[in-house]
Amino acid sequence: MNAPEVALAEAQWPSTRFADSLVDLLQAAATLDRVIASAQSIRAEVIDRARQLAELSAVAESAELNRDDSPSARRQLAHRVLVCEVACALRLPERTAERLIDESDMLVTHLGATHRALAEGSISYRHAQVIIDEAHSLPDEARPHFEQTVLPAAERLTAARLRPRARAERERCHPESIEQRVEKSRAGRHVLLEPAHDGMAWLSAFLPAVRASAIYERITTVSEGIQRSEVGNDVARTLAQLRADVLTDLLVDGVVDATGCGTGVRATVHVTVPVERLLGAATSGEAHTLSTSAFVPPAELEGYGPLDDETARELAAGAPSFTRLLRHPESGAVLSVGRDRYSVPADLATALRIRDRTCRFPGCGRSAARSDIDHTVDWQFGGRTSIDNLAHLCPAHHQLKHRSEWQVSQQGGGVLRWRSPSGLTYVTDPEGGPAPP
C-alpha cells in the first residue's frame, strides 16, 4: 500500500456512538490531516510531471511545424496552455492554477526536504506554502540550509507563526541586498477586487510597504478627526467604519466631506437595471413591490453581481444618461441587433456585453468591458458578424485561441463549447442569459 492507504488503514474512524472519547476523535482528525498532506505531496508530483510533459510537447510541436519561435517563446506558450488545462480540469481560477504549478515545481525540483516532510505528514500544505514563498527568490545553493533551519520549526508552529521566522531566516540566507529585492518586487504591485456576500466586496492593493503604511496612516488620521466631530451623535461610526468611508470618499470623489482632503475625479460604474425595478418604487410606500407579476431579474453591478433595488434606484436617479436596451418581456434576453459587416456596431457590442458579462473562456472572470469581441469562426474563413458567431475573450485567451490548439465552437444561445489540446471538453454559458434564437 502507498502512504495515503497506510495512513487511512491506521486511522481510527469515529463512529456515531456517544461513547467515543474526545482523544479518539482528535487522533482521527490528526491522522486524516497526515493523509491529506501525503496526498498533496503526490499531487505535486503529478502536476510537475504534467509541466515537464507540456514543455517537451511544445518543443516537439515546434520542430514538427518548422516554427521559428524562440525557445523562450515556446516555453511561455506551453506554460500558458498548461495553466489553462489545469485550471479547467480542477475548476480553479487561472492564478490559483499557475501558483499550484509553480509550487509543485518548487517542491519536486528545488525543495526536496520540504516535499519529503509533506509526504510524511509532518507538515501541512500551508506550512509548505510558507517555505516555498520565502525560498522562491533564494538561489539553489542557499535553499538546503534554509530548509534545514525552518523545517523543525514548521513541525511545531502554526503556518502563521512560521511565516515571520522563515522570513527572518530568508534574510540571513539571501545573497542579494534588500534594496535590490525591493526594486524587483515593486514591479508586482497591483489592485484586486474580490466580490463578497450581501452587496459587499474586498478591494485589496499590493503596494510597497512604505506607501501602504502612509496610506493607512493618512486615512486613520482623517478618520480620527471625523470621529471626534461625531462624538455625541446618535449614529456615531466606529474607527474601522470611518477608515472605509474615508478611503471610499477619497478614491471615488477625491474629497473627504468636511475635511477638504484631496481632489480627484469621480469614478464610473456600470449598472444594469431592468426598468421594472425602477417602476417598482411604486407608490404608497410599497418601495419593494414590482408593478408586474412576471419574474424580473435583479439589477446588476458590472464585475460584481446582483444589487438590491434601493441601491439600484439611487444609482439610476443620479445617472447622467441611459442606454436603451430592448428585452424580451418574459425571458429578459436582449433582442438581436446583428448586422452583416466585419466591424461590430455599437448596439451589437452592447448586446454582447450584456449577454456575456465576462470573458467566455472556461473559468475566466475578466469583465467583458476589458475583453475583445472575437469572431468564433474567423472572418477570413467565412465567419459572420452576428450574435451567434461572436463572444468576448480577454486579450490573453484571445491570443491563446489563435496561437494554440484550444478550439471553440458556438452551440446556440450564446453557449460555447471548448476543446483543450489534451482533448478534454468544457462548456461555458453566457452569464447574462441566452441570446435570442
Number of C-alpha atoms within 10 A of each C-alpha: 7 7 16 21 13 11 20 16 11 12 17 15 15 15 9 7 7 6 7 11 10 10 9 14 15 12 15 18 16 14 19 20 18 23 23 20 25 27 18 20 25 19 14 21 17 14 21 22 15 16 21 13 13 19 19 14 14 21 16 12 13 15 12 9 8 9 11 10 12 10 11 9 12 20 17 14 17 21 19 18 25 24 23 25 22 21 21 21 15 10 13 18 18 20 12 14 22 19 13 21 23 17 22 26 19 22 24 21 12 20 23 15 16 28 26 16 20 26 23 19 26 19 27 23 21 15 23 22 18 18 27 23 15 19 25 16 14 18 13 11 10 15 24 15 11 21 21 12 15 19 21 12 17 26 16 12 15 14 20 11 13 19 20 13 15 24 17 11 18 23 14 10 17 17 11 12 9 11 8 9 12 12 10 10 11 13 10 9 10 10 9 9 12 11 13 11 6 9 13 11 12 10 10 11 12 12 16 15 11 8 10 13 11 11 13 12 13 15 19 19 13 17 25 16 13 20 16 10 11 13 11 8 9 7 8 15 16 11 14 10 11 20 21 13 16 22 21 14 17 19 16 15 16 19 20 22 13 7 11 9 13 12 12 11 11 13 9 7 10 11 19 19 20 17 12 17 23 21 16 17 18 14 10 6 8 10 14 16 14 17 13 11 7 11 12 16 13 17 23 19 16 17 19 16 15 18 19 14 19 15 12 21 20 11 15 16 10 8 11 7 7 8 8 7 16 13 15 11 11 9 14 18 19 22 16 18 16 17 15 10 11 13 10 20 14 10 16 20 19 16 23 27 21 22 24 24 23 26 26 29 25 24 17 18 15 18 19 23 19 13 21 17 21 19 21 21 16 14 14 9 7 8 14 20 23 19 25 22 20 23 28 29 27 23 16 11 22 18 11 18 19 11 11 15 14 20 16 18 14 17 14 15 16 26 21 22 19 21 15 19 14 11 12 12 16 16 16 15 18 22 14 19 18 18 22 17 10
